[in-house]
């Protein structure tokens, strides 16, 4: 989540990034997001055909259910979670 926050933030703040660097950053962020949403951030269960819920604060963690979201928050996500 922290990487996604700062990657997106860099894109917003650095208006003078070269097109090549922007493309690399966009591709990297997309790959990280795709990988993150394919597994539950807490129990690591694969998404399969079911849809996961996204952390609405940081938009960087995905959960198979509310129980996993609460457990992950208590286990330390509240420290990593950066409001977007």
Secondary structure by P-SEA (a helix, b strand, c coil): caaaaaaaaaaaacccccaaaaaaaaaaaaaaaaaaaacccccccccccbbbbccccccccccccaaaaaaaaaaccccccccc
